[in-house]
Amino acid sequence: MFIMKKKISSILIIILAILVFISGCEKEINVVKYEEGKVTVSVDPRIELISIIQTLAGVKPLTRLTFDYKNNVLDYFNEYRDCPAIKSFKKYNSKGFNYYKPMYFMLCCNYNKGLLSFEEELYNKNPIGIFFKDKSKIDDLIHQLNDFISVSKFDKFFDSNKNRYAKYISDYEKVVNIADVKERMEQYYGIEKNTYNVILVPLIVTGGYGFSIKNEEKLRNVYCIMGPIDIKNNDLLFYIKDLPKYVEYHEFSHSFIDLLIFKNEAKIKENHELVKLFEEVQDDMAVQPYGSVENFLDELIVRSVVARLINKYEGEEYYKNVIEYEKGIGFIYIEEVCNSLENYENNRDKYPTFESYYGEIIKCLSSIEVK
């Protein structure tokens, strides 16, 4: 009998240990999503949380559209405008924690059972997105966000809108085939990424943010975090009607090009020809805002690749329209880059990857004479 009890106790201890291990390893995020292979379209509670914080803080850039969900957010969370998390966000926003950096920060968090936890090692793997260098400030912000989640019953709000989120995803997925986007991107750039993730965010500005995060296996998961483009019959449209893949081409391209720019940042700043090109359009760039020569170069190359993809898959008429639009907002050298990219496209045996051709783009831009 003693031996039997001992065996049962041992079994129970093992089961308990397994359950504790599983609980500790659980990172499942309660997203509403469409998933196919390495492609995901979702409304993610981490990003939804920070977009609500941004909305309550009244910081830019936020959507200018008016719709029921936005009104519901303002009504539901209005009494929490003075929470420490909102005050801290305003303070950090004024110091540069803005645009894509809050989104990157949140993707470096796990969200499980209404509780955020931060993965510092993951955060530090992408120097482009880093804002916080003081661990104590990260800990304080995570604590404040968790307090906000708790007192506002954020999970309850998110769960009550799951049908709405599911409709956003369904409407989007019927129009935009992300699997096609993935194949086209990898063919053009000549390398593969681990996963492609579109996150729909009702409250942020039209367009979006694009970056990649290196996971534990050192594989890059790429993200297109995007706000609504338009509204029709109170339904949010997360795509451009005539060019439904335009935003995805652009934001995913950042995951391929940003790191090239970052690796060559010192050389870019020392290239007097590139600096002169930037100075010619500096006022237009500052408005958008691309306030440095490396930001300008990054955006110019991204937009040029997008134009070439549109030319290949959507046709020359759309291509010409995109070129004229980009020139009109200050990217006046886009035709020169696009002409150079034709050489890349026609000589893929010599240039198997975009990175192998990058130097030719710099040579092309460096040869332009400023009038």
Secondary structure as a PSIPRED ss2 file (coil, helix, strand):
# PSIPRED VFORMAT (PSIPRED V4.0)

   1 M C   1.000  0.000  0.000
   2 F H   0.000  1.000  0.000
   3 I H   0.000  1.000  0.000
   4 M H   0.000  1.000  0.000
   5 K H   0.000  1.000  0.000
   6 K H   0.000  1.000  0.000
   7 K H   0.000  1.000  0.000
   8 I H   0.000  1.000  0.000
   9 S H   0.000  1.000  0.000
  10 S H   0.000  1.000  0.000
  11 I H   0.000  1.000  0.000
  12 L H   0.000  1.000  0.000
  13 I H   0.000  1.000  0.000
  14 I H   0.000  1.000  0.000
  15 I H   0.000  1.000  0.000
  16 L H   0.000  1.000  0.000
  17 A H   0.000  1.000  0.000
  18 I H   0.000  1.000  0.000
  19 L H   0.000  1.000  0.000
  20 V H   0.000  1.000  0.000
  21 F H   0.000  1.000  0.000
  22 I H   0.000  1.000  0.000
  23 S H   0.000  1.000  0.000
  24 G H   0.000  1.000  0.000
  25 C H   0.000  1.000  0.000
  26 E C   1.000  0.000  0.000
  27 K C   1.000  0.000  0.000
  28 E C   1.000  0.000  0.000
  29 I C   1.000  0.000  0.000
  30 N C   1.000  0.000  0.000
  31 V C   1.000  0.000  0.000
  32 V E   0.000  0.000  1.000
  33 K E   0.000  0.000  1.000
  34 Y E   0.000  0.000  1.000
  35 E E   0.000  0.000  1.000
  36 E E   0.000  0.000  1.000
  37 G C   1.000  0.000  0.000
  38 K C   1.000  0.000  0.000
  39 V E   0.000  0.000  1.000
  40 T E   0.000  0.000  1.000
  41 V E   0.000  0.000  1.000
  42 S E   0.000  0.000  1.000
  43 V E   0.000  0.000  1.000
  44 D C   1.000  0.000  0.000
  45 P H   0.000  1.000  0.000
  46 R H   0.000  1.000  0.000
  47 I H   0.000  1.000  0.000
  48 E H   0.000  1.000  0.000
  49 L H   0.000  1.000  0.000
  50 I H   0.000  1.000  0.000
  51 S H   0.000  1.000  0.000
  52 I H   0.000  1.000  0.000
  53 I H   0.000  1.000  0.000
  54 Q H   0.000  1.000  0.000
  55 T H   0.000  1.000  0.000
  56 L H   0.000  1.000  0.000
  57 A H   0.000  1.000  0.000
  58 G C   1.000  0.000  0.000
  59 V C   1.000  0.000  0.000
  60 K C   1.000  0.000  0.000
  61 P C   1.000  0.000  0.000
  62 L E   0.000  0.000  1.000
  63 T C   1.000  0.000  0.000
  64 R C   1.000  0.000  0.000
  65 L C   1.000  0.000  0.000
  66 T C   1.000  0.000  0.000
  67 F C   1.000  0.000  0.000
  68 D H   0.000  1.000  0.000
  69 Y H   0.000  1.000  0.000
  70 K H   0.000  1.000  0.000
  71 N H   0.000  1.000  0.000
  72 N H   0.000  1.000  0.000
  73 V H   0.000  1.000  0.000
  74 L H   0.000  1.000  0.000
  75 D H   0.000  1.000  0.000
  76 Y H   0.000  1.000  0.000
  77 F H   0.000  1.000  0.000
  78 N H   0.000  1.000  0.000
  79 E H   0.000  1.000  0.000
  80 Y H   0.000  1.000  0.000
  81 R C   1.000  0.000  0.000
  82 D C   1.000  0.000  0.000
  83 C C   1.000  0.000  0.000
  84 P H   0.000  1.000  0.000
  85 A H   0.000  1.000  0.000
  86 I H   0.000  1.000  0.000
  87 K H   0.000  1.000  0.000
  88 S H   0.000  1.000  0.000
  89 F H   0.000  1.000  0.000
  90 K H   0.000  1.000  0.000
  91 K H   0.000  1.000  0.000
  92 Y H   0.000  1.000  0.000
  93 N H   0.000  1.000  0.000
  94 S H   0.000  1.000  0.000
  95 K C   1.000  0.000  0.000
  96 G C   1.000  0.000  0.000
  97 F C   1.000  0.000  0.000
  98 N C   1.000  0.000  0.000
  99 Y C   1.000  0.000  0.000
 100 Y H   0.000  1.000  0.000
 101 K H   0.000  1.000  0.000
 102 P H   0.000  1.000  0.000
 103 M H   0.000  1.000  0.000
 104 Y H   0.000  1.000  0.000
 105 F H   0.000  1.000  0.000
 106 M H   0.000  1.000  0.000
 107 L H   0.000  1.000  0.000
 108 C C   1.000  0.000  0.000
 109 C E   0.000  0.000  1.000
 110 N E   0.000  0.000  1.000
 111 Y E   0.000  0.000  1.000
 112 N E   0.000  0.000  1.000
 113 K C   1.000  0.000  0.000
 114 G C   1.000  0.000  0.000
 115 L E   0.000  0.000  1.000
 116 L E   0.000  0.000  1.000
 117 S E   0.000  0.000  1.000
 118 F E   0.000  0.000  1.000
 119 E C   1.000  0.000  0.000
 120 E H   0.000  1.000  0.000
 121 E H   0.000  1.000  0.000
 122 L H   0.000  1.000  0.000
 123 Y H   0.000  1.000  0.000
 124 N C   1.000  0.000  0.000
 125 K C   1.000  0.000  0.000
 126 N C   1.000  0.000  0.000
 127 P H   0.000  1.000  0.000
 128 I H   0.000  1.000  0.000
 129 G H   0.000  1.000  0.000
 130 I C   1.000  0.000  0.000
 131 F C   1.000  0.000  0.000
 132 F C   1.000  0.000  0.000
 133 K C   1.000  0.000  0.000
 134 D C   1.000  0.000  0.000
 135 K H   0.000  1.000  0.000
 136 S H   0.000  1.000  0.000
 137 K H   0.000  1.000  0.000
 138 I H   0.000  1.000  0.000
 139 D H   0.000  1.000  0.000
 140 D H   0.000  1.000  0.000
 141 L H   0.000  1.000  0.000
 142 I H   0.000  1.000  0.000
 143 H H   0.000  1.000  0.000
 144 Q H   0.000  1.000  0.000
 145 L H   0.000  1.000  0.000
 146 N H   0.000  1.000  0.000
 147 D H   0.000  1.000  0.000
 148 F H   0.000  1.000  0.000
 149 I H   0.000  1.000  0.000
 150 S H   0.000  1.000  0.000
 151 V H   0.000  1.000  0.000
 152 S H   0.000  1.000  0.000
 153 K C   1.000  0.000  0.000
 154 F H   0.000  1.000  0.000
 155 D H   0.000  1.000  0.000
 156 K H   0.000  1.000  0.000
 157 F H   0.000  1.000  0.000
 158 F H   0.000  1.000  0.000
 159 D H   0.000  1.000  0.000
 160 S H   0.000  1.000  0.000
 161 N C   1.000  0.000  0.000
 162 K H   0.000  1.000  0.000
 163 N H   0.000  1.000  0.000
 164 R H   0.000  1.000  0.000
 165 Y H   0.000  1.000  0.000
 166 A H   0.000  1.000  0.000
 167 K H   0.000  1.000  0.000
 168 Y H   0.000  1.000  0.000
 169 I H   0.000  1.000  0.000
 170 S H   0.000  1.000  0.000
 171 D H   0.000  1.000  0.000
 172 Y H   0.000  1.000  0.000
 173 E H   0.000  1.000  0.000
 174 K H   0.000  1.000  0.000
 175 V H   0.000  1.000  0.000
 176 V C   1.000  0.000  0.000
 177 N C   1.000  0.000  0.000
 178 I H   0.000  1.000  0.000
 179 A H   0.000  1.000  0.000
 180 D H   0.000  1.000  0.000
 181 V H   0.000  1.000  0.000
 182 K H   0.000  1.000  0.000
 183 E H   0.000  1.000  0.000
 184 R H   0.000  1.000  0.000
 185 M H   0.000  1.000  0.000
 186 E H   0.000  1.000  0.000
 187 Q H   0.000  1.000  0.000
 188 Y H   0.000  1.000  0.000
 189 Y H   0.000  1.000  0.000
 190 G C   1.000  0.000  0.000
 191 I C   1.000  0.000  0.000
 192 E C   1.000  0.000  0.000
 193 K C   1.000  0.000  0.000
 194 N C   1.000  0.000  0.000
 195 T E   0.000  0.000  1.000
 196 Y E   0.000  0.000  1.000
 197 N E   0.000  0.000  1.000
 198 V E   0.000  0.000  1.000
 199 I E   0.000  0.000  1.000
 200 L E   0.000  0.000  1.000
 201 V C   1.000  0.000  0.000
 202 P C   1.000  0.000  0.000
 203 L C   1.000  0.000  0.000
 204 I E   0.000  0.000  1.000
 205 V C   1.000  0.000  0.000
 206 T E   0.000  0.000  1.000
 207 G E   0.000  0.000  1.000
 208 G E   0.000  0.000  1.000
 209 Y E   0.000  0.000  1.000
 210 G E   0.000  0.000  1.000
 211 F E   0.000  0.000  1.000
 212 S E   0.000  0.000  1.000
 213 I E   0.000  0.000  1.000
 214 K E   0.000  0.000  1.000
 215 N C   1.000  0.000  0.000
 216 E C   1.000  0.000  0.000
 217 E C   1.000  0.000  0.000
 218 K C   1.000  0.000  0.000
 219 L C   1.000  0.000  0.000
 220 R E   0.000  0.000  1.000
 221 N E   0.000  0.000  1.000
 222 V E   0.000  0.000  1.000
 223 Y E   0.000  0.000  1.000
 224 C E   0.000  0.000  1.000
 225 I E   0.000  0.000  1.000
 226 M E   0.000  0.000  1.000
 227 G E   0.000  0.000  1.000
 228 P C   1.000  0.000  0.000
 229 I C   1.000  0.000  0.000
 230 D E   0.000  0.000  1.000
 231 I E   0.000  0.000  1.000
 232 K E   0.000  0.000  1.000
 233 N C   1.000  0.000  0.000
 234 N C   1.000  0.000  0.000
 235 D E   0.000  0.000  1.000
 236 L E   0.000  0.000  1.000
 237 L E   0.000  0.000  1.000
 238 F C   1.000  0.000  0.000
 239 Y C   1.000  0.000  0.000
 240 I C   1.000  0.000  0.000
 241 K C   1.000  0.000  0.000
 242 D C   1.000  0.000  0.000
 243 L C   1.000  0.000  0.000
 244 P C   1.000  0.000  0.000
 245 K C   1.000  0.000  0.000
 246 Y H   0.000  1.000  0.000
 247 V H   0.000  1.000  0.000
 248 E H   0.000  1.000  0.000
 249 Y H   0.000  1.000  0.000
 250 H H   0.000  1.000  0.000
 251 E H   0.000  1.000  0.000
 252 F H   0.000  1.000  0.000
 253 S H   0.000  1.000  0.000
 254 H H   0.000  1.000  0.000
 255 S H   0.000  1.000  0.000
 256 F H   0.000  1.000  0.000
 257 I H   0.000  1.000  0.000
 258 D H   0.000  1.000  0.000
 259 L H   0.000  1.000  0.000
 260 L H   0.000  1.000  0.000
 261 I H   0.000  1.000  0.000
 262 F H   0.000  1.000  0.000
 263 K H   0.000  1.000  0.000
 264 N C   1.000  0.000  0.000
 265 E H   0.000  1.000  0.000
 266 A H   0.000  1.000  0.000
 267 K H   0.000  1.000  0.000
 268 I H   0.000  1.000  0.000
 269 K H   0.000  1.000  0.000
 270 E H   0.000  1.000  0.000
 271 N C   1.000  0.000  0.000
 272 H H   0.000  1.000  0.000
 273 E H   0.000  1.000  0.000
 274 L H   0.000  1.000  0.000
 275 V H   0.000  1.000  0.000
 276 K H   0.000  1.000  0.000
 277 L H   0.000  1.000  0.000
 278 F H   0.000  1.000  0.000
 279 E H   0.000  1.000  0.000
 280 E H   0.000  1.000  0.000
 281 V C   1.000  0.000  0.000
 282 Q H   0.000  1.000  0.000
 283 D H   0.000  1.000  0.000
 284 D H   0.000  1.000  0.000
 285 M H   0.000  1.000  0.000
 286 A H   0.000  1.000  0.000
 287 V H   0.000  1.000  0.000
 288 Q C   1.000  0.000  0.000
 289 P C   1.000  0.000  0.000
 290 Y C   1.000  0.000  0.000
 291 G C   1.000  0.000  0.000
 292 S C   1.000  0.000  0.000
 293 V H   0.000  1.000  0.000
 294 E H   0.000  1.000  0.000
 295 N H   0.000  1.000  0.000
 296 F H   0.000  1.000  0.000
 297 L H   0.000  1.000  0.000
 298 D H   0.000  1.000  0.000
 299 E H   0.000  1.000  0.000
 300 L H   0.000  1.000  0.000
 301 I H   0.000  1.000  0.000
 302 V H   0.000  1.000  0.000
 303 R H   0.000  1.000  0.000
 304 S H   0.000  1.000  0.000
 305 V H   0.000  1.000  0.000
 306 V H   0.000  1.000  0.000
 307 A H   0.000  1.000  0.000
 308 R H   0.000  1.000  0.000
 309 L H   0.000  1.000  0.000
 310 I H   0.000  1.000  0.000
 311 N H   0.000  1.000  0.000
 312 K H   0.000  1.000  0.000
 313 Y H   0.000  1.000  0.000
 314 E C   1.000  0.000  0.000
 315 G C   1.000  0.000  0.000
 316 E H   0.000  1.000  0.000
 317 E H   0.000  1.000  0.000
 318 Y H   0.000  1.000  0.000
 319 Y H   0.000  1.000  0.000
 320 K H   0.000  1.000  0.000
 321 N H   0.000  1.000  0.000
 322 V H   0.000  1.000  0.000
 323 I H   0.000  1.000  0.000
 324 E H   0.000  1.000  0.000
 325 Y H   0.000  1.000  0.000
 326 E H   0.000  1.000  0.000
 327 K H   0.000  1.000  0.000
 328 G H   0.000  1.000  0.000
 329 I C   1.000  0.000  0.000
 330 G C   1.000  0.000  0.000
 331 F C   1.000  0.000  0.000
 332 I C   1.000  0.000  0.000
 333 Y C   1.000  0.000  0.000
 334 I H   0.000  1.000  0.000
 335 E H   0.000  1.000  0.000
 336 E H   0.000  1.000  0.000
 337 V H   0.000  1.000  0.000
 338 C H   0.000  1.000  0.000
 339 N H   0.000  1.000  0.000
 340 S H   0.000  1.000  0.000
 341 L H   0.000  1.000  0.000
 342 E H   0.000  1.000  0.000
 343 N H   0.000  1.000  0.000
 344 Y H   0.000  1.000  0.000
 345 E H   0.000  1.000  0.000
 346 N H   0.000  1.000  0.000
 347 N C   1.000  0.000  0.000
 348 R C   1.000  0.000  0.000
 349 D C   1.000  0.000  0.000
 350 K C   1.000  0.000  0.000
 351 Y C   1.000  0.000  0.000
 352 P C   1.000  0.000  0.000
 353 T C   1.000  0.000  0.000
 354 F H   0.000  1.000  0.000
 355 E H   0.000  1.000  0.000
 356 S H   0.000  1.000  0.000
 357 Y H   0.000  1.000  0.000
 358 Y H   0.000  1.000  0.000
 359 G H   0.000  1.000  0.000
 360 E H   0.000  1.000  0.000
 361 I H   0.000  1.000  0.000
 362 I H   0.000  1.000  0.000
 363 K H   0.000  1.000  0.000
 364 C H   0.000  1.000  0.000
 365 L H   0.000  1.000  0.000
 366 S H   0.000  1.000  0.000
 367 S C   1.000  0.000  0.000
 368 I C   1.000  0.000  0.000
 369 E C   1.000  0.000  0.000
 370 V C   1.000  0.000  0.000
 371 K C   1.000  0.000  0.000
